[in-house]
Amino acid sequence: MNTSRWLAFELPPTAIGHAVAVRLGDFEGRWAAMVRCGTATTRGLGATAREALMAALAPLGPRATAALMAEPAMFGASADLLARIAI
């Protein structure tokens, strides 16, 4: 596993009332995401980083998932992730 291709970031509490900690990384052509919201931790896998993140956010419900994916902080996280995988 190449740890330089893992990205950790936090989404602010404005979207759903709790801060959400996210960790995304790739491993052997698949993406994994871990999301911590309050005391709950969920995980997701996908062919892309977005699919993995959507799978990890899904247990929070469709409204929370949509709100979190639309967070402006996601733009910075996306740019960071693109910079890391381009190395």
BELWO-V324630 format. One record per backbone hydrogen bond with DSSP energy under -0.5 kcal/mol. NH is the residue of the N-H (numbers start at 1). CO is the residue of the C=O. If there is no record, write none. Layout:
BEGIN
[[NH:CO] [NH:CO]]
END
This chain:
BEGIN
[[3:1] [5:2] [6:3] [7:24] [9:22] [11:20] [15:12] [17:13] [20:11] [21:19] [21:36] [22:9] [23:34] [24:7] [25:32] [26:5] [27:30] [30:27] [31:46] [32:25] [33:44] [34:23] [35:42] [36:21] [37:35] [37:40] [38:19] [40:37] [42:35] [44:33] [46:31] [52:48] [53:49] [54:50] [55:51] [56:52] [57:53] [58:54] [60:57] [61:58] [65:61] [66:62] [67:63] [68:64] [69:65] [70:66] [71:68] [74:71] [75:72] [76:72] [77:73] [78:74] [79:75] [80:76] [81:77] [82:78] [83:79] [84:80] [85:81] [86:82] [87:84]]
END
